[in-house]
Amino acid sequence: MLKITLPFWMNKRELKKLNLAAQSFWEKVELWFRLPLSKFNLMTCDLIIVDYVAWERKISRLNNEDELIYRKRVQFAFINAQDAGMTRGIYNIFDRLGIPVFDIRERQPGKDWDIVTIEMSDNILSNNKDLINLLVGTYGATCRRYEYSTTNEVKQYVHVGDMSWSHQTFVASI
């Protein structure tokens, strides 16, 4: 805060009191202006502010996109841009948005060298296909082709028990 100083001949009695009152008032005004800036959180603020920040970060909201995922995309836009193009970075980007990825495979035998396979659940891929395509198009390496592989999880239960058998042979001779 800028300190208000008076010339020495004015820095007495009533003018000094007025100076201190003005200094106190402008410190409060500065606090009022700084308070909203210190409480700025994209996960809890009004959606209009999120839209403004998204415009600054060149992010557009998808049709029927979940508000929480949209807020996360806006909040992590800079970090996601830093992680773009790397395998570990793609893992991190999907993890930040809450989209589980089982595996990302590059340079697989029997396929062209530039094909990258992203393996995820069939349910996740079908429910978020527009978002996943947008993320891969935005943050994927430009010199790679991406394909999706789906894996379904099946819970199986195997009952384990003890199974034993005893055997005796008696031979009799006369």
Helices and strands as residue ranges (DSSP letters): H 13-38, H 47-56, H 67-75, H 77-83, H 87-96, E 103-106, E 115-121, H 122-127, H 129-139, E 145-151
